[in-house]
Amino acid sequence: MSVPFDVIAELSSHKKALKVVYVATTLGVSKQMIYEEINKGNLPALRFGTTVRLNPLDVAEWANARRTVEGPLRKAA
């Protein structure tokens, strides 16, 4: 997954905890992927019963660590 800096800046600019659906939508991935990353221990989360919230700075750091490409990807031949 390649995440542009503007998305990372958007995520880290929030002052309140983020919902999984917001993070997934912003990154263009499924909610299931976010839950899987939380369950694997790769993405820290706050759990209150069945409610899950994410620290914006943790999400931005996690997304930035997965940034692999600076420019556009090459199209497959």
MMTF fields as JSON, N, C-alpha, C and O atoms, coordinates in Angstrom:
{
  "mmtfVersion": "1.0.0",
  "mmtfProducer": "UNKNOWN",
  "numBonds": 307,
  "numAtoms": 308,
  "numGroups": 77,
  "numChains": 1,
  "numModels": 1,
  "chainsPerModel": [1],
  "groupsPerChain": [77],
  "chainIdList": ["A"],
  "bondAtomList": [4, 2, 8, 6, 12, 10, 16, 14, 20, 18, 24, 22, 28, 26, 32, 30, 36, 34, 40, 38, 44, 42, 48, 46, 52, 50, 56, 54, 60, 58, 64, 62, 68, 66, 72, 70, 76, 74, 80, 78, 84, 82, 88, 86, 92, 90, 96, 94, 100, 98, 104, 102, 108, 106, 112, 110, 116, 114, 120, 118, 124, 122, 128, 126, 132, 130, 136, 134, 140, 138, 144, 142, 148, 146, 152, 150, 156, 154, 160, 158, 164, 162, 168, 166, 172, 170, 176, 174, 180, 178, 184, 182, 188, 186, 192, 190, 196, 194, 200, 198, 204, 202, 208, 206, 212, 210, 216, 214, 220, 218, 224, 222, 228, 226, 232, 230, 236, 234, 240, 238, 244, 242, 248, 246, 252, 250, 256, 254, 260, 258, 264, 262, 268, 266, 272, 270, 276, 274, 280, 278, 284, 282, 288, 286, 292, 290, 296, 294, 300, 298, 304, 302],
  "bondOrderList": [1, 1, 1, 1, 1, 1, 1, 1, 1, 1, 1, 1, 1, 1, 1, 1, 1, 1, 1, 1, 1, 1, 1, 1, 1, 1, 1, 1, 1, 1, 1, 1, 1, 1, 1, 1, 1, 1, 1, 1, 1, 1, 1, 1, 1, 1, 1, 1, 1, 1, 1, 1, 1, 1, 1, 1, 1, 1, 1, 1, 1, 1, 1, 1, 1, 1, 1, 1, 1, 1, 1, 1, 1, 1, 1, 1],
  "groupList": [{"groupName": "MET", "atomNameList": ["N", "CA", "C", "O"], "elementList": ["N", "C", "C", "O"], "formalChargeList": [0, 0, 0, 0], "bondAtomList": [1, 0, 2, 1, 3, 2], "bondOrderList": [1, 1, 2], "singleLetterCode": "M", "chemCompType": "L-PEPTIDE LINKING"}, {"groupName": "SER", "atomNameList": ["N", "CA", "C", "O"], "elementList": ["N", "C", "C", "O"], "formalChargeList": [0, 0, 0, 0], "bondAtomList": [1, 0, 2, 1, 3, 2], "bondOrderList": [1, 1, 2], "singleLetterCode": "S", "chemCompType": "L-PEPTIDE LINKING"}, {"groupName": "VAL", "atomNameList": ["N", "CA", "C", "O"], "elementList": ["N", "C", "C", "O"], "formalChargeList": [0, 0, 0, 0], "bondAtomList": [1, 0, 2, 1, 3, 2], "bondOrderList": [1, 1, 2], "singleLetterCode": "V", "chemCompType": "L-PEPTIDE LINKING"}, {"groupName": "PRO", "atomNameList": ["N", "CA", "C", "O"], "elementList": ["N", "C", "C", "O"], "formalChargeList": [0, 0, 0, 0], "bondAtomList": [1, 0, 2, 1, 3, 2], "bondOrderList": [1, 1, 2], "singleLetterCode": "P", "chemCompType": "L-PEPTIDE LINKING"}, {"groupName": "PHE", "atomNameList": ["N", "CA", "C", "O"], "elementList": ["N", "C", "C", "O"], "formalChargeList": [0, 0, 0, 0], "bondAtomList": [1, 0, 2, 1, 3, 2], "bondOrderList": [1, 1, 2], "singleLetterCode": "F", "chemCompType": "L-PEPTIDE LINKING"}, {"groupName": "ASP", "atomNameList": ["N", "CA", "C", "O"], "elementList": ["N", "C", "C", "O"], "formalChargeList": [0, 0, 0, 0], "bondAtomList": [1, 0, 2, 1, 3, 2], "bondOrderList": [1, 1, 2], "singleLetterCode": "D", "chemCompType": "L-PEPTIDE LINKING"}, {"groupName": "ILE", "atomNameList": ["N", "CA", "C", "O"], "elementList": ["N", "C", "C", "O"], "formalChargeList": [0, 0, 0, 0], "bondAtomList": [1, 0, 2, 1, 3, 2], "bondOrderList": [1, 1, 2], "singleLetterCode": "I", "chemCompType": "L-PEPTIDE LINKING"}, {"groupName": "ALA", "atomNameList": ["N", "CA", "C", "O"], "elementList": ["N", "C", "C", "O"], "formalChargeList": [0, 0, 0, 0], "bondAtomList": [1, 0, 2, 1, 3, 2], "bondOrderList": [1, 1, 2], "singleLetterCode": "A", "chemCompType": "L-PEPTIDE LINKING"}, {"groupName": "GLU", "atomNameList": ["N", "CA", "C", "O"], "elementList": ["N", "C", "C", "O"], "formalChargeList": [0, 0, 0, 0], "bondAtomList": [1, 0, 2, 1, 3, 2], "bondOrderList": [1, 1, 2], "singleLetterCode": "E", "chemCompType": "L-PEPTIDE LINKING"}, {"groupName": "LEU", "atomNameList": ["N", "CA", "C", "O"], "elementList": ["N", "C", "C", "O"], "formalChargeList": [0, 0, 0, 0], "bondAtomList": [1, 0, 2, 1, 3, 2], "bondOrderList": [1, 1, 2], "singleLetterCode": "L", "chemCompType": "L-PEPTIDE LINKING"}, {"groupName": "HIS", "atomNameList": ["N", "CA", "C", "O"], "elementList": ["N", "C", "C", "O"], "formalChargeList": [0, 0, 0, 0], "bondAtomList": [1, 0, 2, 1, 3, 2], "bondOrderList": [1, 1, 2], "singleLetterCode": "H", "chemCompType": "L-PEPTIDE LINKING"}, {"groupName": "LYS", "atomNameList": ["N", "CA", "C", "O"], "elementList": ["N", "C", "C", "O"], "formalChargeList": [0, 0, 0, 0], "bondAtomList": [1, 0, 2, 1, 3, 2], "bondOrderList": [1, 1, 2], "singleLetterCode": "K", "chemCompType": "L-PEPTIDE LINKING"}, {"groupName": "TYR", "atomNameList": ["N", "CA", "C", "O"], "elementList": ["N", "C", "C", "O"], "formalChargeList": [0, 0, 0, 0], "bondAtomList": [1, 0, 2, 1, 3, 2], "bondOrderList": [1, 1, 2], "singleLetterCode": "Y", "chemCompType": "L-PEPTIDE LINKING"}, {"groupName": "THR", "atomNameList": ["N", "CA", "C", "O"], "elementList": ["N", "C", "C", "O"], "formalChargeList": [0, 0, 0, 0], "bondAtomList": [1, 0, 2, 1, 3, 2], "bondOrderList": [1, 1, 2], "singleLetterCode": "T", "chemCompType": "L-PEPTIDE LINKING"}, {"groupName": "GLY", "atomNameList": ["N", "CA", "C", "O"], "elementList": ["N", "C", "C", "O"], "formalChargeList": [0, 0, 0, 0], "bondAtomList": [1, 0, 2, 1, 3, 2], "bondOrderList": [1, 1, 2], "singleLetterCode": "G", "chemCompType": "PEPTIDE LINKING"}, {"groupName": "GLN", "atomNameList": ["N", "CA", "C", "O"], "elementList": ["N", "C", "C", "O"], "formalChargeList": [0, 0, 0, 0], "bondAtomList": [1, 0, 2, 1, 3, 2], "bondOrderList": [1, 1, 2], "singleLetterCode": "Q", "chemCompType": "L-PEPTIDE LINKING"}, {"groupName": "ASN", "atomNameList": ["N", "CA", "C", "O"], "elementList": ["N", "C", "C", "O"], "formalChargeList": [0, 0, 0, 0], "bondAtomList": [1, 0, 2, 1, 3, 2], "bondOrderList": [1, 1, 2], "singleLetterCode": "N", "chemCompType": "L-PEPTIDE LINKING"}, {"groupName": "ARG", "atomNameList": ["N", "CA", "C", "O"], "elementList": ["N", "C", "C", "O"], "formalChargeList": [0, 0, 0, 0], "bondAtomList": [1, 0, 2, 1, 3, 2], "bondOrderList": [1, 1, 2], "singleLetterCode": "R", "chemCompType": "L-PEPTIDE LINKING"}, {"groupName": "TRP", "atomNameList": ["N", "CA", "C", "O"], "elementList": ["N", "C", "C", "O"], "formalChargeList": [0, 0, 0, 0], "bondAtomList": [1, 0, 2, 1, 3, 2], "bondOrderList": [1, 1, 2], "singleLetterCode": "W", "chemCompType": "L-PEPTIDE LINKING"}],
  "groupTypeList": [0, 1, 2, 3, 4, 5, 2, 6, 7, 8, 9, 1, 1, 10, 11, 11, 7, 9, 11, 2, 2, 12, 2, 7, 13, 13, 9, 14, 2, 1, 11, 15, 0, 6, 12, 8, 8, 6, 16, 11, 14, 16, 9, 3, 7, 9, 17, 4, 14, 13, 13, 2, 17, 9, 16, 3, 9, 5, 2, 7, 8, 18, 7, 16, 7, 17, 17, 13, 2, 8, 14, 3, 9, 17, 11, 7, 7],
  "groupIdList": [1, 2, 3, 4, 5, 6, 7, 8, 9, 10, 11, 12, 13, 14, 15, 16, 17, 18, 19, 20, 21, 22, 23, 24, 25, 26, 27, 28, 29, 30, 31, 32, 33, 34, 35, 36, 37, 38, 39, 40, 41, 42, 43, 44, 45, 46, 47, 48, 49, 50, 51, 52, 53, 54, 55, 56, 57, 58, 59, 60, 61, 62, 63, 64, 65, 66, 67, 68, 69, 70, 71, 72, 73, 74, 75, 76, 77],
  "secStructList": [7, 7, 7, 7, 2, 2, 2, 2, 2, 2, 2, 2, 6, 7, 1, 1, 7, 3, 3, 2, 2, 2, 2, 2, 2, 2, 2, 6, 7, 7, 2, 2, 2, 2, 2, 2, 2, 2, 2, 2, 6, 1, 1, 7, 7, 3, 3, 3, 6, 6, 3, 3, 3, 3, 7, 2, 2, 2, 2, 2, 2, 2, 2, 2, 2, 6, 7, 7, 7, 1, 1, 7, 7, 7, 7, 7, 7],
  "xCoordList": [0.857, 0.0, 0.892, 1.773, 0.684, 1.421, 0.49, -0.567, 0.882, 0.026, 0.66, 1.776, -0.013, 0.548, 0.611, -0.178, 1.572, 1.762, 0.505, 0.248, -0.286, -1.466, -2.479, -3.178, -2.569, -3.469, -2.924, -3.685, -1.627, -1.005, -1.196, -1.512, -1.013, -1.225, -2.677, -2.953, -3.605, -5.039, -5.338, -6.042, -4.807, -5.058, -4.472, -5.125, -3.254, -2.589, -3.112, -2.826, -3.874, -4.36, -5.558, -5.903, -6.18, -7.359, -6.969, -5.904, -7.838, -7.597, -8.322, -8.031, -9.267, -10.045, -9.744, -9.247, -10.054, -9.868, -10.698, -11.778, -10.174, -10.811, -11.559, -11.161, -12.64, -13.384, -12.719, -12.099, -12.855, -12.272, -12.79, -12.01, -14.071, -14.644, -14.013, -13.786, -13.73, -13.094, -11.682, -11.288, -10.929, -9.554, -9.554, -8.779, -10.42, -10.485, -10.859, -10.239, -11.854, -12.295, -11.196, -10.952, -10.539, -9.483, -8.319, -7.741, -7.975, -6.857, -7.259, -6.397, -8.547, -9.01, -8.853, -8.6, -9.004, -8.928, -10.212, -11.061, -10.341, -11.555, -11.454, -10.362, -12.619, -12.647, -12.011, -11.324, -12.248, -11.699, -10.172, -9.576, -9.535, -8.081, -7.603, -6.615, -8.312, -7.94, -8.104, -7.223, -9.225, -9.432, -8.357, -7.892, -7.963, -6.913, -5.592, -4.887, -5.258, -4.015, -4.056, -3.043, -5.226, -5.389, -5.209, -4.475, -5.885, -5.828, -4.437, -4.067, -3.658, -2.28, -1.337, -0.209, -1.809, -0.959, -0.127, 0.756, -0.397, 0.355, -0.137, 0.614, -1.391, -2.005, -2.641, -3.634, -2.077, -2.631, -4.058, -4.379, -4.889, -6.281, -6.769, -6.243, -7.779, -8.463, -9.76, -10.531, -9.998, -11.223, -12.045, -11.55, -13.307, -14.272, -15.447, -16.37, -15.431, -16.465, -16.313, -15.28, -17.349, -17.282, -16.86, -16.746, -16.631, -16.232, -14.712, -13.99, -14.238, -12.806, -12.516, -13.185, -11.517, -11.089, -9.587, -8.868, -9.113, -7.7, -7.139, -7.782, -5.935, -5.24, -4.763, -4.078, -5.108, -4.715, -3.206, -2.78, -2.407, -0.951, -0.445, 0.484, -1.055, -0.691, -1.036, -0.256, -2.193, -2.612, -1.682, -1.276, -1.346, -0.453, 0.921, 1.511, 1.427, 2.731, 2.69, 3.606, 1.622, 1.447, 1.368, 1.998, 0.598, 0.452, 1.77, 2.14, 2.469, 3.736, 4.777, 5.588, 4.765, 5.716, 5.479, 6.38, 4.292, 3.957, 4.128, 3.918, 4.503, 4.706, 5.938, 7.038, 5.759, 6.861, 7.294, 8.408, 6.455, 6.744, 6.589, 5.59, 7.577, 7.505, 6.697, 5.941, 6.849, 6.179, 5.102, 4.763, 4.556, 3.504, 4.056, 5.224, 3.19, 3.562, 3.547, 2.766, 4.397, 4.39, 3.214, 2.85, 2.616, 1.519, 2.078, 3.14, 1.344, 1.762, 1.644, 0.716, 2.578, 2.585, 1.643, 1.533],
  "yCoordList": [-1.18, 0.0, 1.228, 1.351, 2.109, 3.365, 4.493, 4.687, 5.232, 6.269, 7.633, 7.873, 8.535, 9.867, 10.68, 10.477, 11.609, 12.422, 13.193, 13.364, 13.665, 14.45, 13.626, 14.175, 12.345, 11.479, 11.309, 11.325, 11.147, 11.002, 12.287, 12.237, 13.418, 14.709, 14.855, 15.351, 14.43, 14.49, 13.656, 14.109, 12.451, 11.57, 12.136, 12.107, 12.647, 13.115, 14.455, 14.846, 15.172, 16.493, 16.447, 17.461, 15.304, 15.179, 15.257, 14.784, 15.855, 16.01, 14.954, 14.787, 14.237, 13.221, 11.851, 11.741, 10.807, 9.437, 9.184, 9.749, 8.333, 8.06, 6.734, 5.793, 6.675, 5.432, 4.617, 5.167, 3.303, 2.398, 2.721, 2.735, 2.979, 3.258, 4.511, 4.55, 5.525, 6.743, 6.44, 6.878, 5.696, 5.355, 4.545, 4.825, 3.551, 2.714, 3.531, 3.383, 4.38, 5.202, 6.161, 6.319, 6.797, 7.75, 7.082, 7.657, 5.869, 5.157, 4.364, 3.877, 4.233, 3.485, 1.982, 1.269, 1.503, 0.07, -0.36, 0.469, -1.664, -2.158, -2.012, -1.942, -1.966, -1.97, -3.251, -3.246, -4.343, -5.636, -5.583, -6.148, -4.918, -4.812, -4.064, -4.451, -2.991, -2.22, -3.087, -3.107, -3.806, -4.697, -5.789, -6.138, -6.326, -7.348, -6.79, -7.457, -5.576, -4.95, -4.697, -4.839, -4.326, -4.143, -5.484, -5.577, -6.516, -7.836, -8.456, -9.207, -8.153, -8.643, -7.886, -8.316, -6.758, -5.95, -4.937, -4.302, -4.775, -3.839, -2.402, -1.456, -2.248, -0.926, -0.792, -1.459, 0.068, 0.226, 0.791, 1.643, 0.306, 0.769, 0.782, 0.082, 1.589, 1.638, 0.856, 1.097, -0.077, -0.872, -0.599, -0.658, -0.301, -0.091, -0.995, -0.592, -2.217, -3.184, -3.53, -4.051, -3.237, -3.51, -2.283, -2.35, -1.173, 0.061, 0.112, -0.155, 0.458, 0.567, 1.981, 2.487, 2.609, 3.938, 3.931, 3.182, 4.776, 4.831, 6.22, 7.226, 6.263, 7.522, 8.026, 7.293, 9.262, 9.78, 9.718, 9.425, 9.99, 9.949, 8.52, 8.297, 7.55, 6.148, 5.706, 5.004, 6.113, 5.738, 6.369, 5.705, 7.637, 8.317, 7.656, 7.47, 7.304, 6.637, 5.263, 4.891, 4.516, 3.197, 3.296, 2.511, 4.253, 4.432, 4.874, 4.387, 5.781, 6.279, 5.17, 5.15, 4.256, 3.148, 2.203, 1.456, 2.229, 1.364, 2.039, 1.413, 3.292, 4.033, 3.484, 3.523, 2.976, 2.315, 3.024, 2.802, 3.86, 4.455, 5.963, 6.467, 6.676, 8.138, 8.63, 9.594, 7.988, 8.415, 7.445, 6.534, 7.634, 6.727, 5.322, 5.144, 4.346, 2.96, 2.7, 3.308, 1.811, 1.417, 0.514, -0.317, 0.672, -0.213, -1.544, -1.615, -2.618, -3.957, -4.096, -3.565, -4.806, -4.984, -6.062, -6.335],
  "zCoordList": [0.0, 0.0, 0.0, 0.85, -0.91, -0.961, -0.544, -1.143, 0.479, 1.03, 0.782, 1.243, 0.069, -0.164, 1.124, 2.047, 1.163, 2.358, 2.743, 3.934, 1.785, 2.144, 2.941, 3.793, 2.684, 3.444, 4.86, 5.828, 4.976, 6.295, 7.087, 8.276, 6.457, 7.131, 7.558, 8.65, 6.713, 7.035, 8.278, 9.181, 8.321, 9.461, 10.749, 11.791, 10.686, 11.9, 12.391, 13.523, 11.563, 11.949, 12.899, 13.506, 13.03, 13.901, 15.365, 15.763, 16.162, 17.596, 18.42, 19.604, 17.803, 18.512, 17.918, 16.798, 18.685, 18.226, 16.967, 16.792, 16.105, 14.812, 14.836, 15.522, 14.083, 13.904, 12.804, 11.894, 12.9, 11.91, 10.515, 9.563, 10.373, 9.057, 8.44, 7.23, 9.244, 8.731, 8.241, 7.16, 9.031, 8.642, 7.345, 6.43, 7.275, 6.079, 4.85, 3.797, 4.972, 3.849, 3.408, 2.211, 4.36, 4.044, 3.327, 2.405, 3.748, 3.136, 1.896, 1.165, 1.66, 0.491, 0.652, -0.319, 1.883, 2.155, 2.858, 3.187, 3.081, 3.747, 5.256, 5.82, 5.899, 7.362, 7.883, 8.904, 7.171, 7.584, 7.646, 8.564, 6.692, 6.706, 7.951, 8.574, 8.306, 9.496, 10.741, 11.6, 10.846, 11.986, 12.046, 13.131, 10.896, 10.859, 11.373, 12.13, 10.966, 11.426, 12.936, 13.621, 13.448, 14.89, 15.605, 16.589, 15.103, 15.742, 15.69, 16.592, 14.647, 14.537, 15.476, 15.714, 16.003, 16.865, 16.103, 16.68, 14.809, 13.978, 14.106, 13.869, 14.479, 14.573, 15.954, 16.244, 16.811, 18.159, 18.118, 17.289, 19.017, 19.071, 20.508, 21.372, 20.738, 22.026, 21.871, 20.942, 22.779, 22.726, 23.97, 25.095, 23.739, 24.809, 24.506, 23.798, 25.033, 24.677, 23.202, 22.782, 22.419, 20.981, 20.178, 18.954, 20.857, 20.183, 20.059, 21.02, 18.87, 18.608, 18.12, 17.218, 18.719, 18.287, 18.095, 18.758, 17.177, 16.834, 17.079, 16.778, 17.626, 17.831, 16.468, 15.755, 16.088, 14.77, 14.513, 13.396, 15.531, 15.35, 15.146, 14.37, 15.842, 15.627, 14.209, 13.568, 13.725, 12.37, 11.332, 10.379, 11.512, 10.573, 10.557, 9.492, 11.723, 11.809, 11.145, 10.411, 11.41, 10.811, 9.286, 8.577, 8.789, 7.345, 6.717, 5.649, 7.361, 6.83, 6.75, 5.824, 7.701, 7.7, 6.521, 6.139, 5.95, 4.827, 3.476, 2.437, 3.484, 2.236, 1.541, 2.093, 0.339, -0.36, -1.63, -2.106, -2.183, -3.488, -3.41, -2.898, -3.919, -3.946, -5.143, -5.027, -6.265, -7.494, -7.9, -7.146, -9.098, -9.578, -9.837, -10.185, -9.659, -9.942, -11.439, -12.172, -11.888, -13.294, -13.568, -12.735, -14.736, -15.126, -15.562, -16.18, -15.232, -15.642, -17.145, -17.757, -17.735, -19.19, -19.631, -20.826]
}
